[in-house]
Amino acid sequence: MLAYVVRRLLLMFPILLGLSLLVFLFVRALPGGPAIALLGERANDQSIEQINEALGLDQPVHVQYGRYLKNVASGDLGASVRTRQPVTDELARRFPATVELSIAAMFFAILLGIPLGFIAAKRYGGILDNASLVASLIGVSIPVFFLALLLKYLFAVKLGWLPTIGRLSLTEQLDHPTNFYIVDAIVTGNWSALRDALEHLVLPAIALGTIPLAIVARITRAATLDVLSEDYVRTARAKGLDPRVVDRRHVLKNAMLPVVTVIGLQTGLLLTGAVLTETVFAWPGLGTLVLDAIRFRDYAVLQGGILFFAVVFVVVNLLVDISYAFLNPRIRYR
Amino acid sequence: MSITEAEAAQLSFERPSGLWADAWDRFKRNPAALVGIVLIVVFILAAIFAAQIAPFEPNEQAGPLATNPAGPGGEHLLGLDMQGRDVFTRILFGARLSLLVGLVSVSVGLALGLVLGSLAGYLGGRVDFAIMRVMDLMLSVPGLLLAIALVTVMGRGLISIMLAVGIVQVPTFARLLRGSILGQREADYVLAARSVGVPGRRVLLGHILPNSIAPVIVQATLAMATAIIEVAALSFVGLGPNDPRLPEWGKMLAENANRLQQSVHLVLFPGLAIVFSTLGINLIGDGLREAIDPKLKT
């Protein structure tokens, strides 16, 4: 097991190296280039040359890539041309927002999806089963941003129950030791800010969590159906075990492996959904950071943001693979 | 005891039904899949006959310019947009665009994925390693982000958007086909074909591929839905087709996203068009999957 984890960690390096090359080439391929982006209308041949020289863009490409790698390895992702802030600072501020949103969305999906799928399987073929199937199919067919807009319209614009933008009302004062607002509020004992932050979190989390909810429910249903027909379940029932104990200990536990797989896969996809959800609710996370970077041709931020996104994605996938082994002793990694 | 030749001639043998006939039989009996077919037929008819059905031209000013355009009612079934264009008409013409985008981008993804996946699966060794590592790399970036990056580089023309969405799907197809081929490569019928001297290329194209293609077809159907949503999503983040006249559903929705309060119909109807078309495709895809592999319950 340990050997497997170590090997997977080592395998991450070629992937990250490949990614850095990909991102490097991507930024070089962008139309315009940083000199023109910086200078805008004032660009002329001489000034472009000066800036390219200052940024080292007059060097051969492999030299540039070498220096870029060295910088990335030492944690220097450059600075935003727009805010003049180091990209790493921007990422540190934005990342917790995306994580907070993703965790809330996943909570919503798991807490509702597993019971829903389980009940549907127990009542196989019944009205509830069919209703949940239809609901989950609609759930996977709704584009995230459309659902987000509908929720915003209904609960924020029409009913006025919940806030529509950002993570916190302007009227709230909150210190940010961690930048996870929920954690910040609890740590500093700021209960009105906690309530406010939670209210801001509800709609984006539901919007982002609906597709995973639909998928988790469907997989739970399918896996439960499979397990329900296993011999050991019949045996457990036959020897007179309390049906609730059979459900919990024999059925649910064994049905969870494919569910965990899917939850893991969905966590990766959440990052994509987050880009769109964050846009609708003006959530200051990684997604809006990258999109703003594209809009303002902020290359350093774009490059750092995409690289960071990918690193998170790769790490999440690794964690998912490792968690299988803990859940299913039958899987032995070598 | 034996039968005479005359008796044997009278015995009729039913031809064993094939994989596809069986699959079609199961598909027909799946109500959800039939609903999907209906949705998609409506969608395709709307696309083909948009010009005949639509009461106006997609870019015709059919009503007054307005900051708060009229909602559904009267001669405008789904209301007007800010430029006074008929929303129903634009949604009909949008079906053309979505159908086109879905077909083209999935074809791109499928074609590249098939070539790479079958090369990797059939040749194995270093070719396999090289191809699959590149696929891993592409999969290590979230799909939409990869599409965003590609469109930023290639520009916001319709062609480059379709290409970008297609390229994002390549690794999925390549992986699927490779896995499927690896499962078939050592099968007895492949060995048999090889041993009678069938050349390698024909073993791959004539024997292995047809037997590995079923999961790929299912995936291609579902990928159509993903492609339609992805193009709409690109529009939503401001990277949609740059021609303002194109009635792309995602763009129609995005342009009015911050005007929910005043004119919700401008967001609602294009959104519903996306939902129903992708729902139809997903229903068909699920039906196909169950029909082709009845053991799968997901």
Interface residues (C-beta under 8 A of the other chain):
Chain A: P14 I15 G18 L19 L22 F26 A29 L30 P31 L133 V134 L137 I138 V140 S141 I142 P143 V144 F145 F146 L149 L150 K152 Y153 V157 R218 I219 A222 L225 D226 G268 L269 L271 T272 V275 L276 T279 V280 V290 L291 I294 R295 I306 F309 A310 F313 V314 N317
Chain B: A32 R133 D136 L137 S140 V141 P142 G143 L144 L145 I148 A149 T152 V153 G155 A225 I229 A232 A233 F236 V237 G238 L239 G250 L253 A254 A257 L260 Q261 V264 V267 L268 G271 I274 V275 T278 L279 N282 L283 D286 K297 T298
